[in-house]
Protein backbone atom coordinates (compact mmCIF):
# COMPACT_ATOMS: atom_id res chain seq x y z
CA UNK A 1 0.00 0.00 0.00
CA UNK A 2 2.79 2.44 0.88
CA UNK A 3 4.57 1.72 -2.40
CA UNK A 4 1.37 2.41 -4.37
CA UNK A 5 0.62 5.62 -2.49
CA UNK A 6 4.13 6.96 -3.03
CA UNK A 7 3.91 6.31 -6.77
CA UNK A 8 0.49 8.04 -6.80
CA UNK A 9 1.73 11.13 -4.95
CA UNK A 10 4.99 11.58 -6.81
CA UNK A 11 3.40 10.73 -10.14
CA UNK A 12 0.72 13.38 -9.64
CA UNK A 13 3.30 15.97 -8.64
CA UNK A 14 5.57 15.18 -11.60
CA UNK A 15 2.63 15.56 -13.99
CA UNK A 16 1.02 18.66 -12.48
CA UNK A 17 3.86 20.58 -10.84
CA UNK A 18 6.37 21.54 -13.56
CA UNK A 19 8.83 23.05 -11.07
CA UNK A 20 9.02 19.94 -8.90
CA UNK A 21 12.68 19.06 -8.39
CA UNK A 22 13.01 17.31 -5.03
CA UNK A 23 11.17 14.66 -3.06
CA UNK A 24 12.23 13.95 0.53
CA UNK A 25 11.25 10.75 2.35
CA UNK A 26 11.44 10.97 6.13
CA UNK A 27 10.27 8.93 9.12
CA UNK A 28 11.15 7.44 11.65
CA UNK A 29 13.56 5.39 9.61
CA UNK A 30 12.28 5.02 6.02
CA UNK A 31 14.32 1.90 5.29
CA UNK A 32 12.45 -0.26 7.79
CA UNK A 33 9.35 -0.05 5.55
CA UNK A 34 9.42 -2.59 2.70
CA UNK A 35 6.99 -0.54 0.60
CA UNK A 36 9.29 2.47 0.84
CA UNK A 37 12.29 0.42 -0.26
CA UNK A 38 10.38 -1.11 -3.20
CA UNK A 39 9.32 2.36 -4.33
CA UNK A 40 12.93 3.57 -4.23
CA UNK A 41 14.20 0.50 -6.10
CA UNK A 42 11.56 0.65 -8.86
CA UNK A 43 11.19 4.37 -9.54
CA UNK A 44 13.04 5.99 -12.43
CA UNK A 45 12.02 9.62 -11.90
CA UNK A 46 13.71 12.70 -13.34
CA UNK A 47 13.79 14.41 -9.93
CA UNK A 48 16.13 14.14 -7.00
CA UNK A 49 14.89 11.86 -4.22
CA UNK A 50 16.48 12.42 -0.83
CA UNK A 51 15.98 9.96 2.01
CA UNK A 52 16.44 11.18 5.57
CA UNK A 53 18.00 8.13 7.20
CA UNK A 54 20.02 7.17 10.26
CA UNK A 55 21.72 4.43 8.18
CA UNK A 56 20.49 1.63 10.44
CA UNK A 57 19.02 -0.51 7.66
CA UNK A 58 17.65 -4.06 7.85
CA UNK A 59 19.15 -4.65 4.37
CA UNK A 60 22.38 -2.63 3.96
CA UNK A 61 22.97 -4.11 0.48
CA UNK A 62 19.85 -2.64 -1.15
CA UNK A 63 20.57 -1.32 -4.68
CA UNK A 64 19.11 2.13 -5.44
CA UNK A 65 18.89 4.16 -8.68
CA UNK A 66 21.31 7.04 -9.24
CA UNK A 67 18.73 9.76 -8.43
CA UNK A 68 18.49 8.65 -4.77
CA UNK A 69 20.58 10.67 -2.30
CA UNK A 70 20.81 10.75 1.48
CA UNK A 71 20.39 13.21 4.32
CA UNK A 72 21.25 12.13 7.82
CA UNK A 73 21.67 13.15 11.44
CA UNK A 74 24.73 12.58 13.57
CA UNK A 75 24.36 13.46 17.22
CA UNK A 76 27.33 11.60 18.71
CA UNK A 77 30.97 10.77 17.95
CA UNK A 78 31.00 7.36 19.66
CA UNK A 79 28.74 4.66 21.06
CA UNK A 80 28.76 5.89 24.66
CA UNK A 81 27.21 9.27 23.76
CA UNK A 82 25.06 7.70 21.02
CA UNK A 83 23.65 5.20 23.51
CA UNK A 84 22.76 7.92 25.99
CA UNK A 85 20.92 10.00 23.36
CA UNK A 86 19.39 7.30 21.15
CA UNK A 87 19.05 4.40 23.58
CA UNK A 88 20.48 1.95 21.01
CA UNK A 89 23.78 0.21 20.28
CA UNK A 90 23.83 0.85 16.52
CA UNK A 91 26.49 3.55 16.24
CA UNK A 92 29.23 1.41 14.64
CA UNK A 93 26.77 -0.25 12.24
CA UNK A 94 25.27 3.07 11.12
CA UNK A 95 28.71 4.59 10.55
CA UNK A 96 29.79 1.64 8.40
CA UNK A 97 26.83 2.09 6.06
CA UNK A 98 27.26 5.88 6.04
CA UNK A 99 30.90 5.51 4.95
CA UNK A 100 29.90 3.05 2.22
CA UNK A 101 27.22 5.45 0.91
CA UNK A 102 29.08 8.70 1.54
CA UNK A 103 29.36 9.55 -2.17
CA UNK A 104 25.56 9.97 -2.21
CA UNK A 105 25.41 11.85 1.09
CA UNK A 106 24.26 15.46 0.60
CA UNK A 107 23.87 16.79 4.11
CA UNK A 108 24.14 15.97 7.81
CA UNK A 109 22.43 17.69 10.73
CA UNK A 110 23.66 17.57 14.31
CA UNK A 111 21.09 18.41 16.95
CA UNK A 112 23.02 20.16 19.72
CA UNK A 113 21.87 19.52 23.27
CA UNK A 114 23.39 19.26 26.72
CA UNK A 115 24.03 15.61 25.88
CA UNK A 116 26.56 16.33 23.13
CA UNK A 117 27.46 20.01 23.56
CA UNK A 118 31.06 19.24 24.50
CA UNK A 119 31.52 16.78 21.61
CA UNK A 120 30.80 19.07 18.65
CA UNK A 121 34.41 19.00 17.43
CA UNK A 122 34.58 15.21 17.49
CA UNK A 123 31.27 14.93 15.61
CA UNK A 124 32.44 17.47 13.01
CA UNK A 125 35.70 15.57 12.50
CA UNK A 126 33.85 12.40 11.42
CA UNK A 127 32.39 14.05 8.32
CA UNK A 128 35.50 16.03 7.33
CA UNK A 129 36.25 13.91 4.25
CA UNK A 130 32.63 13.48 3.14
CA UNK A 131 31.38 15.57 0.17
CA UNK A 132 28.49 17.01 2.16
CA UNK A 133 27.47 19.96 4.27
CA UNK A 134 27.12 19.53 8.03
CA UNK A 135 24.86 21.86 9.99
CA UNK A 136 24.53 22.26 13.74
CA UNK A 137 21.04 23.08 15.05
CA UNK A 138 19.70 23.64 18.58
CA UNK A 139 17.52 20.90 20.04
CA UNK A 140 13.89 21.38 19.03
CA UNK A 141 11.50 22.34 21.86
CA UNK A 142 8.33 21.47 19.94
CA UNK A 143 7.66 18.44 22.17
CA UNK A 144 6.67 20.96 24.81
CA UNK A 145 3.83 22.09 22.58
CA UNK A 146 2.75 18.53 21.82
CA UNK A 147 2.73 17.76 25.53
CA UNK A 148 0.41 20.68 26.24
CA UNK A 149 -1.97 19.79 23.43
CA UNK A 150 -2.26 16.18 24.45
CA UNK A 151 -2.95 17.15 28.04
CA UNK A 152 -5.45 19.88 27.17
CA UNK A 153 -8.17 18.67 24.87
CA UNK A 154 -6.28 16.11 22.82
CA UNK A 155 -7.43 12.53 22.25
CA UNK A 156 -4.23 10.50 22.38
CA UNK A 157 -4.13 6.80 23.09
CA UNK A 158 -2.55 5.83 26.41
CA UNK A 159 0.60 4.76 24.54
CA UNK A 160 0.80 8.04 22.58
CA UNK A 161 0.36 10.09 25.75
CA UNK A 162 2.95 8.06 27.64
CA UNK A 163 5.49 8.34 24.82
CA UNK A 164 4.92 12.08 24.46
CA UNK A 165 5.26 12.79 28.18
CA UNK A 166 8.41 10.68 28.42
CA UNK A 167 9.96 12.34 25.37
CA UNK A 168 9.02 15.81 26.62
CA UNK A 169 10.61 15.13 30.00
CA UNK A 170 13.76 13.87 28.31
CA UNK A 171 13.81 16.92 26.01
CA UNK A 172 13.55 19.33 28.94
CA UNK A 173 16.63 17.83 30.55
CA UNK A 174 18.64 18.36 27.35
CA UNK A 175 17.55 21.89 26.37
CA UNK A 176 20.28 24.49 25.86
CA UNK A 177 20.51 27.76 27.76
CA UNK A 178 22.42 30.98 27.13
CA UNK A 179 25.57 29.68 28.85
CA UNK A 180 25.58 26.76 26.40
CA UNK A 181 25.33 29.20 23.51
CA UNK A 182 28.75 30.57 24.50
CA UNK A 183 30.19 27.07 24.01
CA UNK A 184 28.52 26.85 20.60
CA UNK A 185 29.84 30.29 19.67
CA UNK A 186 33.38 29.20 20.53
CA UNK A 187 32.99 26.14 18.31
CA UNK A 188 31.92 28.29 15.35
CA UNK A 189 34.77 30.72 16.00
CA UNK A 190 37.25 27.85 15.66
CA UNK A 191 35.61 25.65 13.02
CA UNK A 192 33.08 27.78 11.16
CA UNK A 193 35.36 28.64 8.23
CA UNK A 194 36.05 25.04 7.19
CA UNK A 195 35.21 23.92 3.65
CA UNK A 196 34.09 20.65 2.10
CA UNK A 197 36.59 18.79 -0.13
CA UNK A 198 34.87 20.51 -3.08
CA UNK A 199 35.46 23.96 -1.59
CA UNK A 200 31.99 24.79 -0.24
CA UNK A 201 31.20 26.00 3.28
CA UNK A 202 30.68 22.97 5.47
CA UNK A 203 28.32 24.39 8.04
CA UNK A 204 25.86 27.11 8.89
CA UNK A 205 27.09 30.06 10.97
CA UNK A 206 26.58 31.00 14.59
CA UNK A 207 24.09 33.75 13.76
CA UNK A 208 21.86 31.16 12.08
CA UNK A 209 22.17 28.81 15.07
CA UNK A 210 21.35 31.61 17.51
CA UNK A 211 18.47 32.84 15.36
CA UNK A 212 16.86 29.40 15.31
CA UNK A 213 17.32 29.15 19.07
CA UNK A 214 15.70 32.52 19.69
CA UNK A 215 12.89 31.66 17.29
CA UNK A 216 12.21 28.65 19.51
CA UNK A 217 12.25 30.89 22.57
CA UNK A 218 9.50 33.05 21.12
CA UNK A 219 7.36 30.31 19.62
CA UNK A 220 7.43 27.63 22.26
CA UNK A 221 7.79 29.17 25.69
CA UNK A 222 4.78 28.31 27.85
CA UNK A 223 3.84 27.39 31.40
CA UNK A 224 5.05 23.81 31.02
CA UNK A 225 8.52 24.82 29.90
CA UNK A 226 10.34 28.12 29.59
CA UNK A 227 13.76 29.27 28.48
CA UNK A 228 15.92 31.34 30.74
CA UNK A 229 14.37 34.76 31.14
CA UNK A 230 17.36 36.70 29.85
CA UNK A 231 17.18 34.79 26.54
CA UNK A 232 13.39 34.90 26.31
CA UNK A 233 13.46 38.71 26.47
CA UNK A 234 15.46 38.87 23.24
CA UNK A 235 13.37 39.32 20.12
CA UNK A 236 13.67 37.85 16.67
CA UNK A 237 11.74 39.13 13.68
CA UNK A 238 10.87 36.75 10.87
CA UNK A 239 10.44 38.21 7.36
CA UNK A 240 6.89 38.84 6.24
CA UNK A 241 5.46 37.12 3.18
CA UNK A 242 3.86 40.32 1.89
CA UNK A 243 0.77 38.41 0.82
CA UNK A 244 -2.29 36.74 2.28
CA UNK A 245 -1.86 33.18 1.07
CA UNK A 246 0.73 30.98 2.79
CA UNK A 247 3.86 31.57 0.69
CA UNK A 248 5.49 28.24 1.38
CA UNK A 249 2.67 26.17 -0.12
CA UNK A 250 4.14 26.83 -3.57
CA UNK A 251 7.57 25.65 -2.51
CA UNK A 252 7.23 22.86 0.00
CA UNK A 253 4.59 20.34 1.04
CA UNK A 254 4.69 17.60 3.66
CA UNK A 255 2.28 14.68 3.92
CA UNK A 256 1.77 11.59 6.01
CA UNK A 257 -0.49 8.53 5.85
CA UNK A 258 -3.17 6.96 8.02
CA UNK A 259 -2.90 3.28 8.89
CA UNK A 260 -5.25 2.40 6.01
CA UNK A 261 -3.29 4.43 3.46
CA UNK A 262 -5.18 7.73 3.28
CA UNK A 263 -3.27 10.98 2.80
CA UNK A 264 -2.91 13.35 5.74
CA UNK A 265 -1.67 16.98 5.45
CA UNK A 266 1.09 17.88 7.90
CA UNK A 267 1.07 21.29 9.56
CA UNK A 268 4.06 22.63 11.50
CA UNK A 269 3.52 26.39 11.40
CA UNK A 270 2.39 27.52 14.89
CA UNK A 271 0.39 30.39 13.40
CA UNK A 272 -1.59 28.07 11.13
CA UNK A 273 -2.06 25.17 13.51
CA UNK A 274 -5.10 26.42 15.39
CA UNK A 275 -6.78 27.65 12.21
CA UNK A 276 -6.27 24.43 10.31
CA UNK A 277 -6.80 22.00 13.16
CA UNK A 278 -10.54 22.69 13.13
CA UNK A 279 -10.68 22.09 9.37
CA UNK A 280 -8.61 18.93 9.22
CA UNK A 281 -10.75 15.85 9.36
CA UNK A 282 -9.81 12.25 8.59
CA UNK A 283 -7.32 11.31 5.92
CA UNK A 284 -8.07 12.11 2.29
CA UNK A 285 -8.63 9.29 -0.23
CA UNK A 286 -6.34 10.50 -3.03
CA UNK A 287 -3.39 12.78 -3.54
CA UNK A 288 -5.50 15.02 -5.77
CA UNK A 289 -7.97 15.45 -2.90
CA UNK A 290 -5.06 16.38 -0.63
CA UNK A 291 -3.82 18.99 -3.12
CA UNK A 292 -7.32 20.47 -3.31
CA UNK A 293 -7.51 20.59 0.51
CA UNK A 294 -4.13 22.28 0.79
CA UNK A 295 -5.03 24.96 -1.73
CA UNK A 296 -8.38 25.75 -0.15
CA UNK A 297 -7.42 25.57 3.52
CA UNK A 298 -4.18 27.52 3.28
CA UNK A 299 -5.76 30.01 0.91
CA UNK A 300 -8.16 31.03 3.67
CA UNK A 301 -5.43 31.49 6.25
CA UNK A 302 -4.12 34.94 7.08
CA UNK A 303 -0.56 33.91 7.84
CA UNK A 304 1.87 36.76 7.18
CA UNK A 305 5.06 35.10 8.41
CA UNK A 306 7.45 33.11 6.25
CA UNK A 307 8.24 29.96 8.20
CA UNK A 308 9.26 27.47 5.54
CA UNK A 309 6.72 25.05 7.09
CA UNK A 310 9.44 23.32 9.03
CA UNK A 311 10.71 24.35 12.43
CA UNK A 312 14.39 24.53 11.60
CA UNK A 313 15.10 24.59 7.89
CA UNK A 314 13.57 27.37 5.82
CA UNK A 315 13.05 26.92 2.10
CA UNK A 316 15.80 29.35 1.08
CA UNK A 317 18.29 27.68 3.42
CA UNK A 318 17.27 24.26 2.06
CA UNK A 319 17.92 25.41 -1.50
CA UNK A 320 21.25 27.00 -0.61
CA UNK A 321 22.40 23.86 1.19
CA UNK A 322 22.06 21.68 -1.89
CA UNK A 323 22.71 24.23 -4.61
CA UNK A 324 26.24 22.94 -5.19
CA UNK A 325 24.95 19.44 -6.03
CA UNK A 326 24.58 18.89 -9.78
CA UNK A 327 22.19 16.01 -10.36
CA UNK A 328 21.80 14.36 -13.75
CA UNK A 329 18.31 12.92 -14.51
CA UNK A 330 18.04 9.18 -13.97
N, C-alpha and C positions, 0 to 999 in steps of 0.2 A: 504493500500500500504506500509506504513512504517513497519507494522508488518511483511509482506512478505519479504521485503528487508532485514530486520534484520535477519530473519531466513536464508535467502540466504547467507548473508555475513558470519555469524557465522558458519553456516553449512559447507561452503566451507573451512573456516579456520580450523575448527575442523578436517576435513577430510584430508587436505593437509599440515597442519602445525603441526607436531607432538609435538613441544615444546610450543604450545599455552597454556597459563595458566591463562590469565586474559583478560576480555573484559570490557572496561569502556564506559558507556553511559553518554554523557554530553550534554549541551544545550547552552543557555537558560535552562529552567526548564524541564527536561525530563518528569515529571509526569503530565504535562498538555496535553501531546499527547496520545490519547487513544490507538493508534497502539503500542506505546512504552510500555504502561502498559499491553496490551494484550500479547505482546511478553514476558515480564517478568513473567506474570502469567502462561503462557503455557509451557515455555521452561523447560527442565529437563537436562541441560548440565552438563558435568563433568569438568567444568572450573568455576573459580570465576567470577562473574559478579559484577562489582562495578558501582553504579549510583551516579554521582555527582549532588547533590540535595540541594536546600535551605530549604527543608522540608515545603514548602508552597504548599500543595497538594489539588487538588479539592476533592479527595476521600481519606481521611486519614486512612480509614479502609481497604484499599486494602491488600489482602493476597498474600505474595510472597514466592516462594520456598526458601529452606535453603541456596542455593548457591548465593543468592543476598545480597550484602553488600552495605554500604553507605560511600561516601566521602562528605564532606560539607565545606562550608565557614562560618565564623562567624566574622563579621567586627565591631560588636558593642555589648556593654553589656546591653543596654536598648533601649527602643523605641525612645527616643529623638535623640540619636546618629544614630540609625538605620534609622530613618526617614530622617535625613539629608543626609545620604549616599545613601540610596536605594530608597528614595522617596515613601515609602509605609508604611502601618501601621500594618504589619504582624509579628512583632517581637515576641509577646507573642504566637501567633498561631504556628509559626515555632518552637519555643522552646518547646512547648508542644509535638509536634510530634517527635522532636529530642530526648527528654527524653524517650518517649515511645519506640523508636527504637534504643536506645543507645547501646544495646547489639550487634547490627549488624553494629555499627559505627566504621570504621577503622581509619579514619583520618580527621582532620579539618585543614583548612588553614585560616589564618587571613592576609588579605592584609593591610599592615600598610601604612597609609597616614597621612597628616596633620589633617584629620578629626577624626582620632581615636588614634593618637600617644600617648596621655596622658591617654588612657583608656586600655592599653595593660594588666595591672594587672587584671583589672576587667573582661576582656574578658577571660583571662587565668583561672581565678577562676571558671568560669561557667563549664568548661570541666574537672575539677580536678578529679571528681569521675568516669568519663567515661573511658572505656577500650580502649582508642585510643590515637594516637599521635596527636600533635597540633603544627603545624609549623607557624612561622611568616615570611612573605615575603614582600619585598618592592613593592609599587604600580607599576604596569606595564606601561611603557611609550610607548607601541607599537601603541597606538592610534595616536601618533604624526606621525608615519610612514604612517598609513592609511590615515590620513588627507592630507599629502603631495601627496600621490598617487592618491587620488580622485581629488585633485585640478589640478594635472599635468598629463593629459593624460588618466585619468580614465573615465569610462562611468557609473557613478552611477545615479540612479533615483534621482529626487529632494528630496524624502523622505530619501533615504540612505545618500545623501550628508548632508542634514540638521541634521540628527541624528549623523553622524560622527563628524561634526563640533561642535555640542553642547557637545558631549561626550569628544572630545579633549579639548575643553575650560574648561570643568569641571575637567578633569584630570590634566591639567596644574596647576590649583589652589590648587590641593591636593598633588602635587609631593613633595617628601622629599628633603632636602638638607643636607649638612654635619653637620650642627648644630643639626638637627633631629637625625642623626646617633648617636650622643652622648647620646641622650635620650634612643634610642634603646639599645645601649651598656650597659647602666646602668640597664635596664630591664633584660638583659641576665646575668649580673653579679649577680643580686639578685635571679633570678628565673630559670636560665638555667640548674641547676643541678637537677631539680625535676623529679620524676619518675612517670610512670603510676601505677595504682593499682597492675599490674602484674610485676612491677619492671623494665620496659623498660624506656629509656629516652623519655621524653614527647615531646621535641621540638628540632629543629635544633639549631646550635650554631651561635654566632655572626659573626664568620668568614664566614660562609655560607651566612648569610644575607648580609653582606658587599660585598662579592664576587658577588652575584647576582645583587646588586645595581651597582657596578662598571662595571659589564658586560653590564648593561643597558646604563650606561654612554657612553661606547665605541660603542655600536651598534646603538643607537638611537639618538644621538645628531645630530642636523641639524639646519638649519636656522630658522625653525619655532619654535623650542624649544631647549633649551640647559640647561645642568646642570651648577651648579656653577663651575667656571673655576678651582678652586683649586682641586675639585673632578675629573673633566674631565681630568686633567693632570696625574692622577694616572692610571697605566696600570694594566690590568689583562690578563693573558695568559691562554687560554683554551687548554687542552691536544689535541694533534694531533691524528688522527685515525691511521696513519701509513699505509694507503692504499688508493686506488683511489676511490673505490665505497663507497657511503654513508654508514657508519657503522651502523647507527641506523635503517636502513630499515629492518634489520634482527630481530630487537628487538621490534620495536614499529611502528604502522601505524595508521594514523588518517584519517577518511573519513567523508564526508557530503553527502547531497542529494539535487538534484534540485527539483523544485516544482512538476515535473512530475515523480519523483522517480528514476532518474538516479544517478549513483554513481559519486562523485566528490572527487578527491584527495585533501588533505589539506596540505599546505606547510607553515611552520613557519620559517624555517631557513633563515636568511637574506642573507647568501651566496648563497643559492640555488634559492632564489625567482626570481631574474632576469633571470636566466638561464631557469627555468622551466616555467615561466610565458608565454614565447613565444611558448612553446610546448603544454600548456594546453588548449585544446579546450572545447567544450561542455561536459556535463556529459557523462559517459560511461554506456552502456546498461546493463552490468552484472558485478558481483563482479570479475569474472575471468578476464574480460577485464581490470578492474581496476588493478588487480594484475600484469597483463602483462605490463600495462602502467608504473606502479611503477618500475618494474624491469628494463625496458628499459630506461626510462627517468633518473632515479637516477644512473643507471650504466654509463651513459655518462657524469655525472657531475664530476667535479674535486675537490669536497669539501674535505678539509683535516682537518676540525675542528669537533670534537665531540660536538654536541649540544643537543643531546637527542630529537630533533625535537619538543621540547616545550620550551617556553621562560624561564620558571622558574625551572621545575622539570626534571633533567636529569634521564636517565634510571637507573643508578646505585643507585641514591638517592631514586628513586621510589621503586626499589627492597628492599633496606635496610629498608624503611619505613614500609613495610608490611611483612617483613621476619618473624616477631614474630607471625604472624597469621597462625594457622594451620587449613586448610580448608578441611573438609571431602567431597568427591564427593557426589553430590545430588543423 
